[in-house]
Amino acid sequence: MTSTARRGPHRVLVLGGGFAGALTAQALERRLGSRDDVEIWLVNRDNFLLFTPLLPEVCSGSLEPRHVVSPLRGMVHRPSTWCITAEVEGIDTDAGVVTVLGGDGDSHRLRYDTLVMALGGVTHTFGIPGLEEHAAGMKTLADAFSLRNRIIEMFERAELEDDLAQRRADLTFVVGGGGLSGVETAGEVEDFAHRVRRRYYRKIPERDIRLLLVELKDEVLPDLPPKMGAYARRRLTQRGYDVRLGTAIRELSETAVTIGDGEVIPTRTVVWTGGVRPAPVVAGSGVDVDRGGRAVTAPTMETSRPGVFAIGDCAVIPNVEADGAPFAPTAQNAVREAKRLAENIVARIGGRPMEAFRYQTIGTLASIGHRTGVGLVFGIRVRGWIAWVMWRSYYWSRVPGINRKVRVGIDWLLTAIFGADSVQLKVEDARSALGSSGRRRPPAREGTGRRRPPTREGTGRRRPPARDGADRSR
């Protein structure tokens, strides 16, 4: 175990490289200017920022995976800013130390003067039997890539399947959760499945494809006005979705999902977007948390521990202009929170008072596929093609850097002209000494000449669940 002593400049340690964490580091750089008495350390499990609003379009093939990520080292520029690729294992706010697990497999202790927890969330399974083992998610690049491969895998199997019931089970796709992520994922799954069938799998009748969207609440898109949710539901129904409202997912297995009052639906593919919980390490950090494990903060985003701040999905930040109701954990809010937090950290270092975070949400937009969207912008309801254009325009404008903006724009243009393809990239190779992550595999077993079996990550095929408490697969 190595230890980094707290010496010299005031160290601001930012945990998490999502919107909240990466943009906090950027804003701190701008606020600090040429000061050399403060250094920024940015820790993230991956060495990139993932632009999560566009993940469903990676699944559908509209965007290349590398074009929805931005290298963290390219987003920060001060010589005293460090980017560390490691996984946060523990936070000790009493000792002012964070323990991380590096790519070398060793634990490292990082000391700090100011701490920012921007660790985001992980998929919440709500204890549903089989969900962790058998459902795909939509939170990581691997999730989107694997779901795309899974859909193609099911079409490949269906072409070889003679049994009609088995073929229809292969071609039944279930999306759990009717929020923003669920509806956008459902739209892209439907669009992609029908496009690849028409172009590459013509032997499969369209009637064999079955699409379900299961939502526990009484309407989809509960964050939007009911009429907008009803519009989205009607459009999805017109495109072939069986939308089940007020219906819970009860259990999953390798071959079926049980919903509602016990209805069993044969399927090989379930996508779960129905819940997010804060990173578990937050609850064990010593700061006050709510029942869900999110850090409770003051309006300044400082937690119960002085010098320890929380932001984004893992924080409950009260809105002083709405009687203390917490801000929604959205990317839009995280972008604004990061700017105010950077100002507060610089003020605290300088001994000046901090200010409360204030922000009036511009609105909410959602894409539901087929160049159709819904939304509420400045209190005005929009839907159809104009809402879809607004959705794309807004998120394109938020893509970090001109480099990625150009690549995303070109991807959209090429997909509009040539459509999506059915290439199933299987990036794991059991014969390779390196896994898909670039890390060494364990050596071959003595006398067998064989290496450890591949993890299947990215292939679209099932893999064993993560170890209890590890949560590595999310």
Phi, psi and omega in degrees: 000135179254160181224134177256113184286149180273100180226164172066231187298157174294124184259123172258115182258116181255120180258114180115129182247030173278199180304311185296311184290310183296319181286333172295315178298318178298313181295323176298318178300316180295320181289324183280334179059234184265010180300137179248009180264004177226133175238151183243128173244122181249117184249130178211150180296325176249161181267025181217160170267126178265125179274085190299329180300339182260006181304315180302332180283340170290319178300318183278354179086004178291332181231144174286141183305318183291345183273352177255014176234150178231132180296129182298323181293341176272352182262345179237148192226345182292141177302334182266013174256127183243138173251128183237124177266105183197163179255130181286124181257329182196151179233122178246095183285342176291317182269350183068042185225140173242131178260128181235155177252115182276174179295343178279359179084000181260153175273144180228140180256122182248122179269155183216161169255322175231135182241136174240118176264108178231050191276358176067209183225169175236164182296132179261119182266351179056023178073015180292122182302130175085351184294314181298323185280327193240352182260144171275156177249187175212057180236338184235166177297322178297323178301310183295317182294317181292322179294320176302312179297324180296316179299315179296318177304319181292324176293320178298316179294318184298326180294335180265350186273125179271332181283122185297317181297319179293321179295319179291327175295320176299326186259019174260122183240124185244129175250122179261121181109123183249027174280196182302309182297319182295315181293318179294320177295317179300317179298317181287324178297314179298314182299312182294315182299315182287325180293315181289329177295313182297326187267325189239341184232059187292339180289342181272121178294144180297330181294342180283344179276129179235133184234130179231141172238119185249122182228132183288329182279178186278352178205153176283164181051060182295344178281351179251164176305148183307324180294328178289320176296319179295322178297314179299318180297317180298317181294319177295321178295320178298332181268008172110001180281140169263102185267119180253109179263155181061031186234133180259149169275123186264320186198148176235149171223182180297333189240358184198164173231138179255127183232165173057234184270020177117009179293128181257124181246114177295125180199155176249354187222115175234130177251125183253118177233018192273003180186147177225137174237155181295156177306130186302333183295338180295316182296334181266010185276345181099356177271161177292136180230160176273186183297333180273357179092010178272143180293129178273125184239165168281170177302341178278357182078009174276138181277191178291346177258122180303135179081002178245120183245157176224147188206153175081211186297336184267010185232149171252103184253116184286141176267109184293343180264005178227042178056033176083004177298138184289150174291145178292143180280070181248160178297323180301315179290322182299322179299316181285323178301321182299319181294314180294321180297318178300318179296320180292321180295316179296320178296318181294319178299323181274002179078019180259160180291148178266159182244154179288149175282126178231134179197135176258116183300133179293318182161188181223135178230150177217139174265136179241022177084166179055041179053041180229142179212174174219159178179174177226114184235120183051037178082000181258130179279131178230149179203168179081210185296319183296322178294322178295318177297317178297318178301309181295319182297316181296310184288329174297321180292337181269351177298127184293128172084144179295328179303308182288327177300315180296316181296318179295316179299318179294319177302313180300318180295314182294322178293322178296327182276312189253348182077184181266155177254177184247027179291128178253097182280114177257099190277351178271139177220115184297339181276348182277144178286343182247140173281179182295339180278352182090005179263151181296143172276159172299149181296159179298147178295138184298128177089347182261329183073011182243144176272171176301142179302148179294160182280347181074002182299127179092351183275339184090002177259159184295149174224162180296152178291163176294156176297151180305128177085346184278317178054038183286335188280356180254000000 
